[in-house]
Amino acid sequence: MNWKSIREKRWFRIGSNIYVLVSLVFVIWMLFFDTNSWWFTHRELNAEIEKLQMQKKHLTREIAKDKKALRALQKKRELERFAREEYYYKKDNEEIFIIEYEDSLKTDTND
């Protein structure tokens, strides 16, 4: 094959057209190299979508847990238990002793 026969081929005439070359360079630039490129933006948005889906799953679990706790607190006995455990409430004729374990206490090791 010589140069003349290659130039007569249809794919060469289309590929060597200046409009085709400029359009091809423009498309490649916009897809991969531009600041707002498809490659860069697509990757960033996929990461954001994945992060939001994980957050949605976490919040859905938290909502279900809170609904379960609210249903449990509708009963007087459970409400009293919660108040005693969390806020150290007591009845008038009771005494409360708070026991803290040594490993749960914050101590200064520089003494």
Secondary structure, DSSP 8 states (H G I E B T S, - for coil): --HHHHHTSHHHHHHT-HHHHHHHHHHHIIIIISTT-HHHHHHHHHHHHHHHHHHHHHHHHHHHHHHHHHHHTTSHHHHHHHHHHHH----TT--------GGGS---TT-
